[in-house]
Amino acid sequence: MKLSYLQLEKQINKILAPIYLISGDELLLVQETLDLIRSSAQKAGFSERVKLTADANPEWGEMLYTEAHSLSLFNERRIFELDLRNVKFNQASSHLLQAYANHPDPNTLLLIEIHKLDKKNEQSSWYKTIEKNGVATPIWPIPQEQMPAWIIKRAKKMNLSFTEGAALLLAKHAEGNLFAAAQEIEKLCLFNSPHILDEKILEKIISEDARFDVFHLVDGILTLNGKRALQITQNLFAEGIEPTLMLWAITRELRTLAEMTRQMATGTMLSTLFNQFHIWEKRQAGVRTFLKRYSYEDISEFLLAAAKIDRIIKGIETDHVQNAFERFVLSIAGNGIIN
């Protein structure tokens, strides 16, 4: 069957389908849809998770058919994730995907992620078979006029209440970018903002530059400007900004950059990734600079270092929080050496 995201939210806890096909280019909504399915599957006893990124491998259909029907190592029910965002369908792979969809393994939940599909794809035999025996959920971008309602609903899940005027203001501030709007809502939660936000309160919050210096810090790191990044870090600590928020902003960016490097390694053009990850034009030069210096392995090391900083902030490991944080920032924006 074909279900919208809202329909899927209501249906998925009642019964799980053997196959889910999630298509679309609105990355935030796609990822949250995938997370919803994973969570529901795990609650239903699908404890093992296997992922196959097809990339440009023309044999991905055969790999799917073999892997999905192979026995789990511990004979457990499992989620089999198939990333088809960077592949083109050939006759053999399409046939094998259709064959699996006709006879899915009862102990396997197949979760497929794919780019936005056109009418031709939706009329294909493999798609119709998945639609018949599983669930197909196309993810569409949210129109600008619907964004305030989306903001209100998302904020409510995080115990924040937006008035219509405040939601409209945030939608305009985010310029239609869902990632930007989601980040602002998360920041408001981290800053322990009032639970009811009207237009006047939100306007005041947005105008406070100190809150947005956190993202200036990220920009300083992206452009590998160690001196600027260190100065902003010191200013943020002096202003009493929570290091948890600073670390959140940095690690969020690092995870995005790690995924970009992974996709670049498979041949995806950087211009395509800028669109996919909603990298605004004014930030693209910084991202280019960063990705020229650092590899996927480097960024993974930075994320491990970030986890250490998190433990220091929480008191699990002993160190001076600001000193450790400054070393961490310089390790990325300076010489790339983690101490």
C-alpha positions in Angstrom: 0.0 0.0 0.0 1.0 3.6 -0.4 1.0 5.6 2.8 2.0 9.2 3.6 4.3 9.9 6.5 1.3 10.9 8.7 -0.6 7.7 7.7 2.5 5.6 8.4 2.8 7.1 11.9 -0.7 5.9 12.7 -0.5 2.5 11.0 3.0 1.2 11.9 2.3 0.4 15.6 -0.7 -1.7 14.6 1.0 -4.0 12.2 4.4 -4.2 10.5 4.8 -4.8 6.8 7.6 -7.1 5.5 8.9 -4.3 3.2 9.1 -0.5 3.5 10.2 1.7 0.6 11.0 5.3 1.6 11.6 7.6 -1.3 12.4 11.3 -1.5 15.1 14.0 -1.2 14.0 15.9 1.9 16.7 14.3 4.0 15.4 15.3 7.5 12.0 13.8 6.9 13.4 10.7 5.2 15.8 10.0 8.1 13.0 10.5 10.7 10.8 8.1 8.7 13.5 5.5 8.7 14.0 6.0 12.5 10.3 5.5 13.1 10.3 2.2 11.2 13.5 1.0 12.9 12.1 1.9 16.4 8.8 0.1 15.7 10.6 -3.0 14.3 12.9 -3.2 17.3 9.9 -3.1 19.6 8.4 -5.9 17.6 11.5 -8.1 18.2 13.7 -7.3 15.1 16.9 -7.1 17.2 19.5 -7.5 14.5 20.3 -4.8 11.9 22.1 -5.3 8.6 22.8 -2.6 6.1 23.8 -2.8 2.4 24.7 0.3 0.6 24.4 -0.6 -3.1 26.3 2.4 -4.5 27.2 1.8 -8.2 27.6 -2.0 -7.8 25.6 -3.5 -10.7 25.3 -6.7 -8.7 23.3 -5.2 -5.8 20.2 -7.1 -6.7 21.9 -10.4 -6.3 23.5 -9.3 -3.1 20.1 -8.3 -1.7 18.5 -11.6 -2.7 21.4 -13.6 -1.2 21.8 -11.6 2.0 18.2 -11.2 2.8 17.5 -14.9 2.5 20.6 -15.9 4.4 20.2 -17.1 8.0 20.9 -14.7 10.8 24.1 -15.5 12.8 22.0 -15.9 16.0 18.8 -16.9 14.2 17.2 -13.6 15.2 14.6 -11.5 13.4 16.4 -8.7 11.7 16.1 -5.4 9.8 17.7 -5.5 6.5 18.4 -1.9 5.2 19.1 -1.4 1.5 20.4 2.0 0.5 19.6 2.6 -3.2 20.1 6.3 -3.4 23.1 6.2 -5.7 22.2 3.4 -8.1 20.5 3.0 -11.4 18.2 0.1 -12.0 19.0 -2.6 -14.6 16.8 -5.4 -15.7 18.5 -8.1 -13.6 18.5 -6.1 -10.3 14.9 -5.0 -10.8 13.8 -8.6 -11.4 15.6 -9.8 -8.2 14.0 -7.0 -6.2 10.6 -7.9 -7.5 11.3 -11.6 -6.8 12.1 -10.9 -3.2 9.1 -8.6 -2.8 6.9 -11.5 -4.0 8.3 -13.9 -1.4 9.7 -11.9 1.5 11.5 -13.6 4.4 9.1 -13.7 7.4 12.1 -13.1 9.8 13.4 -10.1 7.8 12.0 -6.6 7.6 13.4 -5.0 4.4 13.8 -1.3 4.7 14.7 0.5 1.4 15.9 4.1 1.1 15.9 5.6 -2.4 15.9 9.0 -4.1 12.7 10.7 -5.3 11.0 8.4 -7.8 9.3 9.5 -11.0 6.1 8.2 -12.6 8.1 5.7 -14.7 9.5 4.1 -11.6 6.1 4.0 -9.9 4.7 2.2 -12.8 7.4 -0.4 -12.8 6.7 -4.0 -11.9 9.1 -4.0 -8.9 7.5 -0.9 -7.4 4.0 -2.2 -7.8 5.0 -5.5 -6.2 6.4 -3.7 -3.2 3.3 -1.5 -3.0 1.1 -4.6 -3.1 3.1 -6.7 -0.5 4.6 -3.9 1.6 4.4 -0.2 2.2 5.7 2.6 -0.1 6.0 6.0 1.5 7.0 9.0 -0.7 8.4 11.9 1.3 7.6 15.3 -0.2 9.1 18.6 0.8 6.8 20.7 3.1 5.4 23.8 1.3 6.3 27.1 2.9 2.6 27.8 3.8 2.5 24.5 5.8 5.7 25.0 7.6 4.3 26.9 10.6 1.9 23.9 11.3 4.9 21.6 11.0 6.9 23.7 13.5 4.0 23.7 16.0 3.6 20.0 15.8 7.4 19.3 16.1 7.8 21.7 19.1 4.9 20.1 20.9 6.7 16.7 20.8 9.5 18.5 22.7 7.2 20.1 25.3 7.3 23.5 23.6 4.2 25.4 22.6 4.4 27.9 19.8 1.7 30.4 19.0 0.7 30.7 15.4 2.6 34.0 15.2 5.8 32.6 16.7 5.6 29.6 14.3 5.2 31.9 11.3 8.2 34.0 12.5 10.4 30.9 12.8 9.3 29.7 9.4 10.3 33.0 7.9 13.6 33.0 9.8 14.5 29.5 8.6 13.7 30.5 5.0 11.8 27.2 4.3 14.8 25.1 5.5 13.5 22.2 7.7 17.0 21.5 9.1 17.3 25.1 10.2 13.9 25.2 11.8 14.5 21.9 13.6 17.9 23.2 14.9 16.2 26.3 16.2 13.6 24.2 18.1 16.4 22.0 19.6 18.3 25.1 20.6 15.3 26.5 22.4 15.0 23.3 24.3 18.6 23.3 25.3 18.4 26.9 26.4 15.5 26.0 28.7 13.3 28.6 26.9 9.8 29.3 28.2 7.4 26.4 27.4 5.0 28.8 25.7 6.6 30.9 23.0 4.8 33.8 21.4 6.0 36.1 18.6 7.4 38.7 21.0 9.5 36.2 23.1 10.8 34.4 20.0 11.8 37.6 18.3 13.8 38.6 21.4 15.5 35.2 21.5 16.4 35.3 17.8 17.9 38.8 18.2 20.3 37.7 21.0 23.5 37.2 19.1 25.1 35.1 21.8 22.8 32.2 20.9 23.8 32.3 17.3 27.6 32.6 18.1 27.4 28.8 18.6 27.0 28.5 14.8 29.7 31.1 14.2 31.9 28.6 16.1 30.9 25.9 13.7 31.7 28.2 10.7 35.2 28.9 12.2 35.9 25.2 12.5 34.6 24.6 8.9 37.0 27.2 7.5 39.9 25.8 9.6 40.3 29.2 11.2 41.8 28.0 14.5 42.4 31.5 15.9 38.8 32.6 15.3 37.3 29.3 16.5 39.3 29.5 19.7 38.3 33.1 20.3 34.6 32.3 19.8 34.9 29.3 22.1 36.4 31.4 24.9 33.8 34.1 24.4 31.0 31.5 24.6 32.4 30.1 27.9 32.7 33.7 29.3 29.1 34.4 28.4 28.0 31.2 30.2 26.8 29.3 27.1 26.4 25.7 28.0 29.2 23.5 26.5 26.5 20.9 25.8 25.0 23.2 23.2 28.4 24.0 21.7 29.3 20.3 21.4 25.8 19.4 20.0 26.3 22.0 17.2 29.8 20.7 16.3 28.9 17.0 16.4 25.8 17.6 14.3 28.0 19.2 11.6 30.6 16.5 11.9 28.0 13.7 11.3 26.8 15.5 8.2 30.3 15.9 6.9 31.1 12.3 7.6 28.1 11.2 5.5 29.1 13.6 2.7 32.6 12.1 2.6 31.2 8.6 2.5 29.0 9.5 -0.5 31.8 11.4 -2.3 33.8 8.2 -2.1 31.1 6.4 -4.2 31.2 9.1 -6.9 28.5 11.5 -5.8 29.2 15.1 -6.9 29.7 17.7 -4.2 27.1 19.9 -5.9 24.5 17.2 -5.5 25.4 16.8 -1.8 25.1 20.5 -1.2 21.4 20.2 -2.4 20.8 17.0 -0.5 22.1 18.3 2.8 20.8 21.8 2.4 24.2 23.5 2.5 23.5 27.2 1.9 25.6 28.9 -0.7 27.4 31.1 1.8 28.6 28.0 3.7 29.7 26.0 0.7 33.2 27.4 0.5 33.8 26.4 4.1 32.6 22.9 3.6 34.8 22.5 0.5 37.8 23.6 2.5 37.0 21.2 5.3 36.4 18.2 3.0 39.7 18.8 1.1 41.6 18.4 4.3 39.8 15.7 6.1 38.7 12.1 5.2 35.9 10.0 6.6 38.4 8.4 8.9 39.6 11.8 10.2 36.0 12.9 10.9 35.3 9.6 12.7 38.2 10.4 15.0 36.8 13.8 15.7 33.5 12.2 16.7 35.3 9.9 19.1 37.0 12.9 20.6 33.6 14.7 20.9 32.3 11.7 22.8 35.2 12.1 25.2 34.3 15.8 25.7 30.8 14.8 26.4 32.0 12.4 29.2 34.1 15.2 30.6 31.1 17.6 30.6 29.0 15.0 32.4 31.8 14.3 35.0 32.4 10.7 33.9 36.0 11.6 33.0 38.2 14.0 34.9 39.5 17.1 33.1 38.9 20.9 33.0 35.9 21.3 30.7 37.0 24.5 29.0 40.6 23.5 28.5 39.5 20.1 27.1 37.0 21.8 24.8 39.5 24.4 23.5 42.0 21.6 22.7 39.2 19.7 20.9 38.3 22.8 18.8 41.9 23.4 17.9 42.5 19.8 17.0 39.9 20.3 14.2 40.3 23.9 13.1 44.0 24.0 13.8 46.4 21.2 12.9 44.0 18.3 13.0 45.9 16.5 15.8 43.8 15.2 18.7 45.5 15.3 22.1 
